[in-house]
Amino acid sequence: MPAPSFAHLARLTDDTGLFEHARNATVRREHGYCTDDVARGLVVTSREPDPPDAVLQLAECYLTFLTHAQDDSGAFHNRLGHSAVEIRP
């Protein structure tokens, strides 16, 4: 069985997180990021038994995003605008 490709996941990810929407391989930045999708990205990358460095970098990015999205009470903000400053409930 061939190793899974993470190329599309990498294309949908920037240094902040995994974008919520894309049109084929083109990211739709106006929609920003969604905590649910970033968490799914973390699950997928974490399940790779022997991840290459590129997959580890994706997992680190997603974990950093989720840490940022969690507030002091432990709840999570669901959306983050592309500006990476605007957090929407």
Beta strands, then each sheet from edge to edge (+ up, - down):
strand 1: 22-23
strand 2: 26-27
strand 3: 33-34
strand 4: 79-80
strand 5: 87-88
sheet 1: 1+ 2-
sheet 2: 3+ 4- 5+
end
